[in-house]
């Protein structure tokens, strides 16, 4: 089951809960209208036995979208059951509030539980996409009452999009002005989820200076909000007209982009530096233990006329080997493996492959070149090390290593 139900956390939520209780059940006339406008004009086989309808009404200063599920029973003697599943409460300047029944944890989006109460639930925009309450499609919307604040919505907004616009209007009090005066801007902000307080502040400044972002004579909200996003990242004051109402949009956009890229590079360099300091500290902590365990092999050299193999002699050398060869000998902490001996096989001091010897089995168990690939010398290196196991064992015996 979903566990998003919450007790009212503030006065606004408590107000909505109280108002929701006062709404009560819908009357017989409203119920008949919902059924008539969903099933009445369709053939039996053209409709599912379950559908949704919405009553859009204003109540005590709030705009309320009331979602009703209608279940159809029978084929000859058809009957209908109507029950409310959730409500979306919207008010300019207030966060959208959801009151709903509990839902079964199921991939069907309409698995509401009739026996559960209508309670405050988590706002749908914070849920996983397939759990959205507002993903439930509806067949009919009935404008029972629309107050004066929202009358313009009838002409500007298609019925099936109103629930999105109510959310936009609830973000900020200025959102209503944006929707009335520049509908295309409101649509862009809603579509691209540009609802942060800083962006709303910038848009207020834009309106105050009667500024319309243009590039080569065309309205360019995409370029404008890209610029604002970069400015926000580098710490510009988005309430300053100098930044948010530039004379040359493209020039200012490019400047903000390059400034962001430079700051990102600086922060990346700083993060890499801190990571390197942490690595060195870790190496110092582990190095003493590694040297104590493997120092008996440090003077050992295994070689033929071409290839020489020497044991890695510090944790730093593991790091250098792993970095140069692009494998995990350092990342996976082979210096901590109790029964493992790591050698670097080289030709004229150039790394060719990295060798792991199992000190219990006394044989080569891994031997790889760069990016964990074999080289032309692979078999020769493996045979060279395996043929010198007596030398490795002699070094172990001299220090009496416990395996």
Residue, then its C-alpha position, 0 to 999 in steps of 0.5 A: x500500500x502507499x504510505x503517503x498519507x499525512x496529518x495536516x502540518x500547517x494551517x493551510x493544510x488544516x483549512x483544506x481538510x476542514x473545507x473538504x469535509x464541508x464539501x460533502x457528497x455530490x447531489x443526485x443532479x451532479x451525479x446524474x450529469x457525470x454519468x450522462x456525459x461519460x456513458x450516455x453518448x457512447x455505445x456499450x462496447x465503446x466504453x470500459x466498465x470504469x471511467x473518471x469524471x471531474x467536477x471543477x468548482x471554486x469553494x471558499x477561495x480555492x479552485x478544487x478539482x474533484x475526481x470521481x470514478x464511475x463503475x458500470x455493472x451489468x449489460x442488460x440491466x446496467x447500473x452505475x456506482x460513483x465514488x470520489x477518489x481524490x481532490x486537487x486543491x489550488x490557490x494562487x500563491x499556495x502549494x497544491x494540496x492533494x486529498x485522496x483515498x489510499x491506493x494499492x501498490x500496483x502498476x494500474x494507476x487507478x487502484x484506489x481503495x474504496x474503504x480508505x478515507x479521504x486524507x492528505x497525501x503526498x503531492x503527486x509531483x514528488x511521487x514516482x511517475x507511474x504512481x502519480x495520482x494525476x496520471x488518471x485520465x478523465x472522460x469528462x470535466x464539469x465546470x460547476x462553478x469557476x470564480x472570477x479569478x479563473x474565468x480567463x482559463x475557459x478561453x485560454x486553456x483546454x479542459x484536459x490541461x487545466x489541472x496543470x495550469x492550476x499547479x502553475x498558478x499555485x507556484x507564485x502569486x505572480x504566475x497569474x500575471x504571467x498567464x494573463x499577459x504572456x501566455x506563451x511564456x507561462x506555457x514554456x515555463x510550465x512545460x520545462x518545469x521552470x518554477x524556482x523562486x529565483x526564476x520567478x524573481x527574474x521574470x518579475x524584473x523582465x515584466x517591470x522593464x517590459x523586456x522580451x528576450x529576442x534573438x535575431x528578431x525572434x522570441x527566444x525563451x529557450x535561450x533566455x532561460x538557459x542564460x538564467x540557469x547559467x547565471x544562477x550557477x555562477x551566483x549572479x543576482x537574478x533580481x538585477x536588471x543588468x543580468x536579467x534584461x541584457x541588450x544583447x541576449x546571445x552575447x550575455x548567454x555565451x558569457x554566462x555559459x563560458x563563466x559556468x564552464x570555467x567555474x565547473x573546471x575550477x571546482x573539478x580541479x579542486x575536487x580532484x585535488x582533495x581526492x588526491x590528498x585523501x588518496x595519499x593519506x590512505x596510501x600512508x596508512x596502508x603503506x607500512x603494513x604492505x611493506x612489512x608483509x612484502x619487503x622480503x620480495x623487494x630485492x627479487x628480480x625475475x628476468x630473461x634476456x628481454x623481460x624483467x619482473x619486479x614486485x610493486x614496493x609501495x601502495x603508491x606504486x600500485x596507484x601508478x601501475x593501475x593508472x598507467x595500465x588502466x586496470x583495477x590493481x589499485x582501485x580494488x586494493x590488491x595491496x591488501x590481499x593476503x595471499x597475493x603478490x603483484x609484479x610489474x613485467x616490463x621491457x626497457x622499463x616500459x610496462x607490458x603486463x601486471x602479474x598476480x601470483x597466488x602465494x598459496x597455490x604458487x602459480x600465476x592467477x592473473x596477467x594482463x596488459x593495459x585495459x585488461x588485455x593480453x599482449x604479444x608477450x603474455x605467454x612468455x611472461x606467465x611462463x617466466x614467472x611460473x618457472x621462477x616459483x622456487x625463487x619466490x618460495x625461497x624469499x618467503x622462507x627467508x622471512x617465514x611468511x605465514x600464508 
